[in-house]
Amino acid sequence: MDGFPISTTSSLQELTIHNCYVNHIMGFCKNSIKGSSLKNVTISDCRFRETGLSKIKIACSSLVNLTLRGCVFGLGCYVSIGCPLLENLTIHRCFVNESYGIDIRHCPSLTNLMMSHCTFQLLYLNIPTSSLRKLSVFECSSQFPVRIAVSAEQLQTLSVKLYGSWWNGSVFEIQPQNLICLQEAIVELVDLQFFIADKDMSISVLRAVQYARVLQLSIQIIEVLSSEDHAEILFENLCDLVIVCDKLEVCQMIVLACFVMRAPYLRTLTIRYEHKSGGFSETEVQEDLAKLLSSAVKMHQLKYGNSETLLLGDQLMKLKLSLQKN
């Protein structure tokens, strides 16, 4: 079809558009969904053809839930969502071949955003809303660097799991940096064959998640940091830590010791790995970490004094530690 200009003024509350092939006409007015009564909209398994610059506009004053699932948005096609009451946005298994493919800047009530198993030409995610409580960008891939810019001081759950060699040069920007309401955070980088660590990006990530109680990180994020970099960030709320790595090696124990030193109230440490060198057991890892941690704490105190509470070697021996093979 040549578009779907849908305008509802009746009592219609739920709309589903499924398995459609849309031929775009040049211009911005052909494809729109408007309505004062709609609460739930689902667009699934639709293909929007690559024909010039075209916008799909969703502007519903009462919309609460919006789902885009299994859709293909061709080159030059993007989605503009302007719904003042929208709370839940789910984007699942979509292919977006446009730099600014999905514009969600005009959704001030957005509470939950989940993007999963999507492929982007270039992901630019700009979420300037203080109402956001949960953000998940899970198992997505992009051909080029990504920019994630979030202004959400009430954010409680953050999940970012990304694939591809494109991470180098990406921007991870969360404002404010001190997300004091954050309870749980996952930042995991997968299959980074040509990954070149970026210290500024790593520090940005760690500042964003420093108030989390539960934290899961790829070890690449912390292994590029020096002891001085670690000294800048204290994880006072952190209780449960999961570290994900390809190989469990001695050199990574040093990195890990410097990191956990800054989490004085840590209760559990889980290390997930693909391979490990030697015959590391949980007891051996714990003992090695405790020794390295004691050395790291002494060096830190000599340089910065005893002004902070740090995780000490004997405390680490009381931790619940587990090794898990992925």
C-alpha positions in Angstrom: 0.0 0.0 0.0 1.1 3.6 -0.4 0.8 4.6 3.2 -1.5 4.3 6.2 -2.9 7.7 7.2 -4.9 6.6 10.3 -6.8 9.1 12.3 -9.1 8.0 15.1 -11.6 10.2 16.9 -13.9 7.4 18.2 -13.5 5.2 21.3 -10.9 2.9 19.6 -8.3 2.0 22.2 -6.2 -0.7 20.6 -4.7 -0.8 17.1 -2.6 -3.5 15.4 -0.9 -3.2 12.0 0.5 -6.6 10.9 2.3 -8.0 7.9 2.0 -4.9 5.7 4.3 -3.8 2.8 4.3 0.0 2.7 5.4 1.9 -0.4 6.6 5.3 0.7 5.7 8.4 -1.2 8.1 11.3 -1.0 7.0 13.6 1.8 6.2 13.6 5.5 2.4 13.4 5.7 1.5 10.1 4.1 2.1 7.7 7.0 0.7 8.8 10.3 -1.2 7.4 13.3 -3.2 9.9 15.2 -5.9 9.5 17.8 -7.2 10.8 21.0 -8.5 7.5 22.4 -5.8 5.0 21.5 -4.1 3.3 24.4 -2.2 0.4 22.8 -0.6 0.3 19.3 1.4 -2.6 17.8 3.1 -2.6 14.4 4.5 -6.0 13.6 6.2 -7.8 10.6 5.8 -4.7 8.3 8.3 -3.6 5.7 8.7 0.1 4.8 10.2 0.5 1.4 13.4 2.5 0.6 12.0 5.3 -1.4 13.3 8.8 -0.6 13.1 10.6 2.8 9.9 9.6 4.5 8.6 9.8 8.1 6.2 7.5 10.0 4.6 9.8 12.5 2.9 8.4 15.6 1.1 11.2 17.5 -1.5 9.9 19.9 -2.3 12.1 22.9 -3.6 9.1 25.0 -1.2 6.3 23.9 0.4 4.4 26.8 1.9 1.3 25.1 3.7 1.1 21.8 5.3 -2.0 20.3 7.4 -2.3 17.1 8.2 -5.9 16.3 9.8 -7.6 13.4 9.7 -4.5 11.1 12.2 -3.3 8.5 12.7 0.4 8.1 14.5 1.1 4.8 17.0 3.7 3.9 15.5 7.2 4.3 12.7 6.0 6.4 12.4 6.9 10.1 9.9 6.9 12.9 8.9 9.9 14.9 7.0 9.2 18.1 5.4 12.2 19.8 3.1 10.8 22.5 2.9 12.8 25.8 1.5 9.9 27.9 3.5 7.0 26.4 5.0 4.9 29.2 6.1 1.7 27.6 8.0 1.4 24.3 9.2 -2.0 23.0 11.3 -2.4 19.9 12.0 -6.0 19.1 13.8 -7.7 16.1 13.7 -4.6 13.9 16.1 -3.6 11.2 16.7 0.1 11.0 18.7 1.3 8.0 18.8 5.0 8.8 21.0 7.1 11.2 18.0 8.7 13.0 15.7 5.8 12.5 13.6 6.1 15.6 13.0 9.5 17.3 11.7 9.3 20.8 12.6 12.8 22.0 9.0 13.9 22.4 7.8 11.3 25.0 8.1 13.0 28.4 6.3 10.3 30.3 8.3 7.3 29.0 9.0 4.9 31.9 10.2 1.7 30.2 12.2 1.4 27.0 13.3 -2.0 25.7 15.2 -2.5 22.5 16.2 -6.2 21.9 17.7 -8.2 19.0 17.7 -5.2 16.7 20.1 -4.3 13.9 21.0 -0.7 13.3 23.0 1.0 10.6 23.9 3.6 13.2 22.3 3.8 16.6 21.7 7.3 18.0 19.6 7.0 21.1 18.5 10.3 22.7 16.2 10.1 25.7 15.8 13.4 27.3 13.1 12.4 29.9 13.5 12.3 33.7 10.6 9.8 34.0 12.6 6.8 32.6 12.9 4.0 35.2 14.1 1.1 33.0 16.3 1.1 29.9 17.3 -2.0 28.1 19.3 -2.2 24.9 19.8 -5.9 24.7 21.6 -8.1 22.2 21.6 -5.4 19.5 24.2 -4.8 16.8 25.3 -1.9 14.7 27.6 -1.5 11.8 29.0 1.8 13.1 29.7 3.5 16.5 26.8 4.1 18.7 25.7 7.1 20.7 23.5 6.5 23.8 22.5 9.8 25.4 20.2 9.5 28.4 19.0 12.2 30.8 17.1 10.2 33.4 17.9 10.9 37.1 15.2 8.4 38.2 16.6 5.5 36.3 16.5 2.3 38.3 17.4 -0.5 35.9 20.0 -0.2 33.1 20.8 -3.1 30.7 23.1 -2.6 27.8 24.4 -5.7 25.9 25.8 -5.0 22.5 27.5 -7.0 19.8 30.1 -6.1 17.1 33.5 -4.6 16.6 32.0 -1.1 16.2 32.2 -0.2 19.9 35.5 1.6 19.5 34.7 5.3 19.0 31.2 5.0 20.5 29.8 7.4 23.0 28.0 6.3 26.2 26.6 9.5 27.7 24.3 9.5 30.7 23.3 12.7 32.4 23.4 13.1 35.3 26.4 10.9 35.8 25.3 10.1 39.4 22.3 8.0 39.0 21.5 7.7 42.7 18.3 5.7 42.2 20.0 3.0 40.1 19.4 -0.5 41.6 20.6 -2.9 38.9 23.0 -2.4 35.9 24.3 -4.6 33.1 26.9 -3.3 30.6 28.2 -6.1 28.5 30.2 -6.0 25.2 30.0 -9.2 23.2 32.1 -10.6 20.3 34.4 -7.6 20.1 37.0 -9.1 17.8 38.7 -5.8 17.1 38.0 -4.1 20.3 40.3 -1.2 21.2 39.7 -0.1 24.8 38.6 3.5 25.3 39.4 4.8 28.7 37.1 7.8 28.5 34.2 5.5 27.5 35.0 3.2 30.4 35.1 5.9 32.9 31.8 7.3 31.6 30.2 3.8 32.0 31.5 3.4 35.5 30.4 6.8 36.7 26.9 6.1 35.3 26.6 2.8 37.3 28.5 3.7 40.5 25.4 3.7 42.7 24.1 0.3 41.5 23.5 -2.4 44.1 23.7 -5.2 41.6 26.2 -4.8 38.7 27.3 -6.9 35.7 30.3 -5.8 33.6 32.5 -7.0 30.8 36.0 -7.0 32.1 37.1 -4.9 29.0 35.5 -2.0 30.7 37.7 -2.0 33.7 41.0 -3.5 32.4 42.0 -0.3 30.6 42.0 1.8 33.8 45.0 2.7 35.9 45.0 2.7 39.7 44.5 6.4 39.5 41.4 6.0 37.4 40.0 3.5 39.8 40.7 5.9 42.7 38.2 8.4 41.2 35.1 6.2 41.6 33.8 4.6 44.8 31.0 1.9 44.6 29.5 2.4 48.1 26.2 0.7 47.3 27.5 -2.3 45.4 26.5 -5.7 47.0 26.6 -8.1 44.1 29.1 -8.0 41.3 29.3 -10.2 38.1 32.3 -9.9 35.9 32.1 -11.4 32.4 35.3 -12.3 30.5 36.5 -14.5 27.7 39.6 -15.8 29.5 40.3 -16.0 33.2 44.0 -15.2 33.6 46.4 -14.0 36.3 46.7 -10.5 34.8 42.9 -10.1 35.1 43.1 -10.8 38.8 45.2 -7.7 39.3 42.6 -5.6 37.4 39.8 -7.1 39.4 41.5 -6.5 42.7 41.9 -2.8 41.9 38.2 -2.6 41.0 36.7 -4.5 44.0 38.9 -2.5 46.4 36.5 0.4 45.6 33.4 -1.7 46.6 33.7 -1.8 50.5 30.4 -3.5 51.1 30.5 -6.2 48.4 28.9 -9.5 49.4 29.0 -11.7 46.3 31.4 -11.9 43.4 30.7 -14.1 40.3 33.1 -14.5 37.5 31.7 -15.8 34.2 34.2 -17.0 31.6 34.6 -18.9 28.4 38.1 -20.2 29.0 40.5 -20.1 32.0 44.3 -20.7 32.0 45.7 -23.2 34.5 43.6 -25.1 37.0 42.0 -22.1 38.8 39.6 -23.2 41.5 37.3 -20.9 43.4 39.5 -21.2 46.5 42.7 -20.3 44.5 41.0 -17.4 42.9 39.8 -16.1 46.2 43.2 -16.4 47.8 45.0 -14.8 44.9 42.5 -11.9 44.8 42.9 -11.4 48.6 46.6 -11.1 48.3 46.5 -8.7 45.4 43.7 -6.8 47.1 45.8 -6.3 50.2 48.7 -5.0 48.1 46.4 -2.6 46.2 44.8 -1.3 49.4 48.3 -0.6 50.9 49.4 1.3 47.8 46.2 3.3 47.7 46.5 4.3 51.4 50.1 5.3 51.0 49.1 7.6 48.1 45.7 8.9 49.2 45.7 8.3 53.0 43.0 6.5 55.1 40.1 8.8 54.3 37.9 6.2 52.6 36.4 2.8 53.5 37.9 0.2 51.2 37.3 -3.6 50.7 40.1 -5.3 52.5 41.8 -8.7 51.8 40.3 -10.5 54.9 36.8 -9.2 53.9 37.2 -10.7 50.4 37.9 -14.1 52.0 34.4 -13.9 53.5 32.7 -13.1 50.1 30.5 -15.6 48.4 32.6 -16.2 45.3 31.7 -18.4 42.3 33.2 -19.2 38.9 30.7 -19.9 36.1 31.6 -21.1 32.6 29.4 -19.5 29.9 
